[in-house]
């Protein structure tokens, strides 16, 4: 029987999030298999996707002792170190890029690279961010690298000179838990009876949010009933508030918190979902939009074209006229929106969760064999 160890990192840092959901999906898949078992190096976690995982301190005692995030992280780190030094596993799959495990690990390890954003756009990040160096250390020493897109694989080869034969491309699978709930909620019915464009997630740097809002201001000037709903990503910062005020859009551009189940309603009722990023490693929100019959308008960067093919209305993210023109075209053409929805439904079938998980387990087995 193959024995997998997944370390604590993403589960100590995230309550919700794409990376922790990815590793939780691996754990849940393995639970149904007979020829492989896995352990996650956490004593206690607040991560939603592991709420039923039998960690040693996932109980009232753990909640009391490890309530503070920093304390929880340190205890989980010590537990992961203990399990690695115990050496009772066949493969290690670190869930992020801290290379602490390198000095203790004696078994093969696999690293999943979700994007190369820090390397492509260093100007958008802290110049003292150690994770760029950490990431390179893990990638260079890994026995196998999983890239979540061909675009990410190409970046690994171009930027870090990683040989192609060390990389396996495994696209994310689509799975959305519509029963999820969270501490921040809102009344979905508030936005059902008025038109809105949907933006999902983080808005920092390379996400291109200020240029995007500036580019489509004319859409809102012409139709005062139209809104832009920004789901997630935290409350607007001072610079964002000032930009929205300067553009006279404070009544039409709003930010709300939303869980996965609430996002379902937002996708279903939106005029279109817009993804204006300068770069992404994959783009899971695109698949979510496909699932809930929401037309997708996105930047023409390689990853989105790889995922969306002809099911997306593309624009040049550095050309504000091109961006606004494409948004206007989609908004004003019901036929175009229906065609995008139809193609999106077809495209979504190429990304089943089972395919992602089966390919990942195959990589584990190939390393051991």
Secondary structure, 3 states (H helix, E strand, C coil): CEEEEECCHHHHHCCCCHHHHHHHHHHHHHHCCCCEEEEECCCCCCCHHHCCCCCCCCCHHHHHHCCCHHHHHHHHHHHHHHHHHHCCCCEEECCCCCHHHHHCCCCEEEEEECCCHHHHCHHHCCCCCCHHHHHHHHHHHCCEEEECCHHHHHHHHHHHCCCHHHEEECCCCECCCCCCCCCCCCCHHHHCCCCEEEEECCCCHHHCHHHHHHHCHHHHHHCCCCEEEEECCCCCCHHHHHHHHHCCCCCCEEEECCCHHHHHHHHHHCCEEEECCCCCCCCHHHHHHHHCCCCEEEECCHHHHHHHHHHCEEECCCCHHHHHHHHHHHHCCHHHHHHHHHHHHHHHCCCEHHHHHHHHHHHHHHHHC
